[in-house]
Amino acid sequence: MLARFSAPVQVIQIRPHRNGWQCFEAPGVQPYWTGEQAKEMAINYAKGRAKFGRGEIRVLAQNGSTESVIPFAGSGRTDMRLIRRY
């Protein structure tokens, strides 16, 4: 019997940070944006980073709870119809 290995699942967090929004992928990979469209810019950056591999983008609210989840599966794009809102 062959052992089954699954590829690692990537989780990217979009979270409030210093009067703006941060895209946290890993320690040292955590750019942030300020301004009116900072949240959208962080989400777009995360979508660009998520083109290869599988996992999800978690958008956190100001209080730290999960606001929405955007899944991705290595297809080169995220399916906006699959966004789960909390």
Secondary structure, DSSP 8 states (H G I E B T S, - for coil): --------EEEEEEEEETTEEEEESBTTB--EEESTTHHHHHHHHHHHHTTSSEEEEEEE-TTSSEEEEEEE-SSSSB-GGG-EE-
